[in-house]
Amino acid sequence: MVKICGRIKSKGKILSTYVFELDEVFQIGEFEHYVADICYNLDIPNPITMVKHIKNFMLFNNTQYKKEDFVEKVFFDKLELQNEA
């Protein structure tokens, strides 16, 4: 089971939340697809996923995308992803 909570934060406040759920086993190769689905539902552009994001998610069950990780201009400070499964 895959369950990832995505939160858009600005100045320490949560602006929006979406919980991505999938009845399949978590696959690291699909991580970017999970992120893309979360971003689509939060109506924000997709960030650039780097190895550090995947490592943090695997080791600590969460990761953060900052403004610098987005090619397009965004209205928030960061996107947090947390493993809820």
LUMKE-615471 format. One line per field, with one value per residue (C-alpha): residue in one letter; x, y, z; residue number from 0. Coordinates in Angstrom, 1 decimal, always signed. Example, Ala and Ser with C-alpha at 12.3 -4.5 7.8 and 13.67 -1.06 7.14 Angstrom:
<sites>
code = (A,S)
xx = (+12.3,+13.7)
yy = (-4.5,-1.1)
zz = (+7.8,+7.1)
pos = (0,1)
</sites>
This chain:
<sites>
code = (M,V,K,I,C,G,R,I,K,S,K,G,K,I,L,S,T,Y,V,F,E,L,D,E,V,F,Q,I,G,E,F,E,H,Y,V,A,D,I,C,Y,N,L,D,I,P,N,P,I,T,M,V,K,H,I,K,N,F,M,L,F,N,N,T,Q,Y,K,K,E,D,F,V,E,K,V,F,F,D,K,L,E,L,Q,N,E,A)
xx = (+0.0,+1.3,+0.0,+1.8,+0.6,+1.6,+1.5,+2.0,+3.5,+4.2,+5.6,+5.1,+1.4,-0.2,-2.0,-3.2,-3.0,-3.6,-3.2,-2.1,-3.2,-2.5,-3.3,+0.1,+3.5,+5.7,+8.2,+11.1,+11.1,+7.6,+8.4,+8.4,+5.0,+3.7,+5.0,+3.5,+0.0,+0.3,+1.3,-1.5,-4.1,-2.6,-2.6,+1.1,+3.9,+6.1,+9.4,+12.7,+13.3,+16.9,+18.6,+18.5,+14.7,+14.4,+17.1,+15.4,+12.0,+13.5,+15.5,+13.3,+9.8,+9.6,+11.2,+10.9,+10.9,+11.8,+11.1,+14.5,+13.4,+10.7,+11.4,+8.3,+7.6,+5.5,+3.5,+4.6,+7.9,+7.9,+6.2,+6.5,+5.9,+5.4,+5.0,+1.7,+1.7)
yy = (+0.0,+3.4,+6.4,+9.7,+13.0,+16.1,+19.5,+22.9,+25.3,+29.0,+30.9,+27.8,+27.4,+24.6,+26.0,+22.8,+19.0,+16.0,+12.3,+10.0,+6.4,+3.3,-0.3,-1.5,-2.1,+1.0,+1.0,+3.4,+3.6,+5.0,+7.8,+10.5,+9.3,+9.5,+13.1,+14.0,+12.8,+14.7,+17.9,+17.5,+17.2,+20.1,+22.1,+23.0,+22.4,+19.3,+19.8,+18.4,+15.2,+14.6,+11.6,+13.5,+13.7,+9.9,+9.1,+11.3,+9.7,+6.2,+6.9,+9.3,+8.7,+12.3,+14.8,+18.5,+20.3,+24.0,+26.8,+26.2,+22.7,+24.0,+25.4,+27.5,+30.2,+29.0,+30.8,+28.7,+28.0,+24.2,+21.0,+18.4,+14.7,+12.2,+8.5,+7.6,+3.9)
zz = (+0.0,-1.0,+1.0,+0.7,+2.2,+0.3,+2.0,+0.5,+3.1,+3.2,+6.1,+8.4,+7.6,+5.6,+2.6,+1.0,+1.6,-0.6,+0.3,-2.5,-2.1,-4.2,-3.4,-4.7,-3.2,-3.0,-5.9,-5.8,-9.6,-9.6,-7.0,-9.7,-10.9,-7.3,-7.0,-10.4,-9.2,-5.9,-7.8,-10.3,-7.5,-5.6,-8.9,-8.8,-11.2,-10.9,-9.1,-10.2,-8.3,-7.3,-5.6,-2.3,-2.4,-2.9,-0.3,+2.3,+1.6,+1.9,+5.0,+7.0,+5.4,+4.3,+1.9,+1.0,-2.3,-1.9,-4.3,-6.0,-6.9,-9.3,-12.7,-12.7,-10.2,-7.2,-4.6,-1.6,+0.3,+0.1,-0.7,+2.0,+1.3,+4.1,+4.0,+5.8,+5.0)
pos = (0,1,2,3,4,5,6,7,8,9,10,11,12,13,14,15,16,17,18,19,20,21,22,23,24,25,26,27,28,29,30,31,32,33,34,35,36,37,38,39,40,41,42,43,44,45,46,47,48,49,50,51,52,53,54,55,56,57,58,59,60,61,62,63,64,65,66,67,68,69,70,71,72,73,74,75,76,77,78,79,80,81,82,83,84)
</sites>
